[in-house]
Amino acid sequence: MQTMIRTSITFPADLYEALRLQAFSQRTSVSQLIREKVFTKAKKRIKQAKAGQGIEALLELSKLTKGSDLEFDRKKFYDDLIKHKMSFGF
């Protein structure tokens, strides 16, 4: 059995309602629906990266893998986030 981690995600009300309705029609939970959608998207990115269509996607996914030698640098993360937001005029 895979270890699950609980987290919180904030959605706009209309998006959440659409997810809730879709989950209801599929007779599943919103959580399971979101997990399936994220998993499907990750698999697609891995396939694209393996096909040479998006090496950036593979590098991003590798950062999330367990035992990775890439360290998370909080300062760099927030500096990059601020630069990204500033570049869009936020």
C-alpha positions as CSV (number, residue, x, y, z in Angstrom):
1,M,0.0,0.0,0.0
2,Q,1.3,3.4,-0.9
3,T,1.8,6.1,1.7
4,M,-0.6,9.0,1.3
5,I,0.1,12.6,2.3
6,R,-2.8,14.9,3.1
7,T,-2.5,18.5,1.7
8,S,-4.8,21.4,1.0
9,I,-5.6,22.9,-2.4
10,T,-7.6,26.0,-2.9
11,F,-9.9,26.0,-6.0
12,P,-12.3,28.6,-7.4
13,A,-15.9,27.7,-6.4
14,D,-17.0,27.0,-10.0
15,L,-14.0,24.6,-10.6
16,Y,-14.6,22.8,-7.4
17,E,-18.3,22.4,-8.2
18,A,-17.4,21.0,-11.6
19,L,-15.0,18.5,-10.0
20,R,-17.6,17.5,-7.4
21,L,-20.2,16.9,-10.1
22,Q,-17.7,14.9,-12.2
23,A,-16.7,12.8,-9.2
24,F,-20.4,12.2,-8.3
25,S,-21.2,11.0,-11.8
26,Q,-18.2,8.6,-11.7
27,R,-19.2,7.5,-8.2
28,T,-15.8,8.4,-6.7
29,S,-14.4,11.0,-4.4
30,V,-13.1,14.4,-5.4
31,S,-9.8,13.4,-3.9
32,Q,-9.6,10.3,-6.1
33,L,-10.6,12.2,-9.2
34,I,-7.9,14.8,-8.6
35,R,-5.3,12.0,-7.9
36,E,-6.2,10.3,-11.2
37,K,-6.0,13.5,-13.2
38,V,-2.6,14.5,-11.7
39,F,-1.3,10.9,-12.3
40,T,-2.5,11.0,-15.9
41,K,-0.8,14.3,-16.5
42,A,2.5,13.2,-14.9
43,K,2.5,10.0,-17.0
44,K,1.9,12.1,-20.2
45,R,4.8,14.4,-19.3
46,I,7.1,11.5,-18.7
47,K,6.2,10.0,-22.1
48,Q,6.8,13.4,-23.8
49,A,10.2,13.7,-22.0
50,K,11.2,10.2,-23.0
51,A,10.3,11.0,-26.6
52,G,12.6,14.0,-26.5
53,Q,9.6,16.4,-26.6
54,G,10.1,17.9,-23.2
55,I,13.2,17.2,-21.3
56,E,12.3,20.1,-18.9
57,A,9.2,18.0,-17.8
58,L,11.5,15.1,-17.0
59,L,13.9,17.3,-15.0
60,E,11.0,18.8,-13.1
61,L,9.6,15.3,-12.2
62,S,13.1,14.1,-11.2
63,K,13.2,16.8,-8.5
64,L,10.1,15.2,-6.9
65,T,11.5,11.7,-6.8
66,K,12.5,10.1,-3.6
67,G,16.2,9.9,-2.9
68,S,17.0,12.6,-5.4
69,D,20.4,14.3,-4.9
70,L,18.8,17.6,-5.9
71,E,18.2,19.7,-2.8
72,F,15.3,22.0,-2.3
73,D,16.6,25.5,-1.8
74,R,13.8,27.5,-0.2
75,K,15.5,30.9,-0.8
76,K,16.0,30.2,-4.5
77,F,12.5,28.9,-4.8
78,Y,11.0,32.1,-3.4
79,D,13.4,34.3,-5.4
80,D,12.4,32.6,-8.6
81,L,8.7,32.9,-7.7
82,I,9.0,36.6,-7.1
83,K,10.9,37.1,-10.3
84,H,8.2,35.1,-12.2
85,K,5.4,37.2,-10.6
86,M,7.3,40.4,-11.3
87,S,7.8,39.5,-14.9
88,F,4.0,39.3,-15.4
89,G,3.4,42.6,-13.7
90,F,1.8,41.3,-10.5
